[in-house]
Amino acid sequence: GLAFADWSDQRVYRLDPGSTAPTPLTPEPAEAAGLRYADPVLAPGGEEIWWVREAHDQGTIRRHIVAVPVSGAAAADPAAVREIAGGSDFLAFPRPAPDGRRLAWIAWDHPRMPWDGTELRVGELGPAGTVTSVATVLGGPDESVLQPEWADADTLYAVSDRSGWWNLYRLPAGGGEPEPLCPRAEEFGHPLWQIGRASCRERVLCVV
């Protein structure tokens, strides 16, 4: 099936093969279009889709990485949407580790823009399916890190502008000195005007 966020109401739907009517996966919000979902990734096991959710409530905006059941159980039960991680003004690129033990994502706070400075964070996933501890493994106020991807259960790829150019790096998921994969005076990334954009997957395959 195909999962998507509908522009008209911002809810998530699943469209199954051969079906002409999509099945809602997220609840109808109290405020019109007040729960907005983007940047999806299929969770390990395939029973959930993890999204960046922006929740609007009478002028207050909160953002979290959330788990939405593929079954549709959350359509009538808001409690079935589980908040996995948060704690920042902005979030992007949720990436579960291949073994399901950890989650990587990018975070930054107002007034920074994502091309000014972001943090690559890695969180341990507890038995309840939420992040129990978080470490920043790359980036900061003056270093823009984008698009983390898992090489294996303990190693990440990411794009960083620490050299002055968005280049590709490999680093331990627990933190450590990043290894440049193709140091050049050229960009292997682009400004994050819209979350969900990927720029380096093919180039990673070429240089590793």
N, C-alpha and C positions, 0 to 999 in steps of 0.2 A: 504494500500500500504506500501511499504518498501522504506525508504530513505537511501542513502549511498553516501559516497565520493569515487570516482573512482581513483585508484592509478595512472592510465596512464596520466590523465590530471588534477586531483585534484578537478574536478567539482563535485557538488552534483547532484544526480539523484533520481527520484522517479520511482519505478517499481510497477505498479498496478497489482492486481490479474488477471490472465489470459493473461497478456501482455508479449510479448517476447522482446519488445524494451523499454528501460527505457526513461523517459522524463527528460530532463535537467532542473534543478531548479536554477542554478547559471550561470552567464555569462561567456563566454570564456575570460580569462584574456589577457591583452596586452602582458604580458611576459609568456612564456610557463610554465604551472603549477605554476603560480605566486600567485594564490589565493588558500590557502589550508585550509580545514575545518575539524574540529575534535570535539569530546565531545558533541554530539548533545543532545538536550532535546526538547520534544514537548511543545510548548507554551500553556498557558491557552487559551481555545477556539479551539485549534487544527488547526488553519489556518496558523500557522508559525512553523518552527523549528528553535531553537536558537542554534548557533554553536560558538565555538571559532575559529576565522579566523586569519590566518597568511598571511599578504599581503607582497609580495616581489616586489620592484620597484627599479631597477638599484642599487642593493646592500643595499638598505634601507629596514628594516623589521619592520612592525607595526602589533600589535595584538589587536583585539577587540572581544567582544561578539557581534554577529550580528544576525539579524532576516532574515530568508529566507522564502518567501511565498511558501506554499505547492502547490499553483496553477500553478507555473512555470512562473509567471509574470516577475521574475527577469532574466530569461534565456537570454532575449534580451535587458534588461534594467538594467544596473548596479546600477542605482539609487534606484531600488526597494529593494535592500539589505540594510537594515537599521542598522546602528551602534548603539548599545544599551549602551555599556559601554566600557571603555578602561582605559588609564592612567597608565599602568604598562608594564614592559617588558614581563611578562608572566601572563597568565590567565588560570584558569581551573575550572571545576565543576560549570557551570552556573545552578542555581536552582531557577526557578520562584516560588513565594509563591502561595499557593493554591487559594487565592483570586485574584491573578494577580496584587496586589498593589506594590509588592517589588520583587527585584531580589537579591539573594545571590550568591557569587562566591569567589574563592580563587585567590589571587594576590601575586606576589613577583617580585623582581628586581635583575638584574645582579649586582654582581657576586654570589649572594646566590643561592643555590640549594634548591628545595622544602623541603628537609629534614633538612635544616638548619633553615629556618624561612620563614613563609608565613603569610598572613593576610586574615582573613575572613571578607569580606566586604558585606554590605547590602545597596542597593540603592533604593530610591523611584522611581517608574516608573510614568512619567508624561503622559499627554494626547497624546503626540506624540509618545509614546512607547519607550522613551529613559530615561536613568537614570538622574534625576534632582538633586539629592543630595546623598552623599555617606558617610557612617560611617564605621570605622573599629571596629568590635565588639569583636574580639578575635585574638590573635597572634601578631607577630612582628618579629624583626630581629633574635631573639633567641628562638622563639617558632614556631614549625611546626604544622600548622592546615590543616587538609585534610577533604575531603568529607562532606561538609555540606548537611543536609537533613532537610526539613521542617517537624516538628511534627504537627503544625497547622499554621494558618496565622500569629501568633505572637511568635512562639517558634521554635528554631532550635536545631538539633543534630549536633555534629561535633566531629571529632577525633583530639586530641591535645596531644603533648608530653610535656606539662608543668610540669608533674611530673617526667620526665625522661623516661616515657613509653608512647607510643601512646594509650591513653585510651579514652573512650567515655564520652562526656559531653552533657548536655542540657543547653541552655541559652536563655534569651530573645532576640528576633530579634533586639530590640532597644539598646542592650548592657546591661551588668550587670555581676554579678559574675556567672561563669559557675558552674553547679552542676555536680559532678562526678557521673556517673551512675553505674560503676562497677570498682572501683579503684583496680587495680592489678598490680603486677610487671610482666606484659606480654604485648605483642603488639596486639592492635586491628586495626592496620593499617600496611602499608608497604611503602617503598620508591616509590615515584611517578616517575618511569622511563618512563611511558607512560601515558598521560592524558586519562581520561575515565575509569580508573580501579577503581572498588569499592571493599571494603573489609569488611564492617561492617554491611551491611543492615540486615542480618539474626541475628547478635548478638544484634543489637538494639532491634529487636522484642523480643528477649529472656530476656533482662534485664529491659525493661521499665515496 
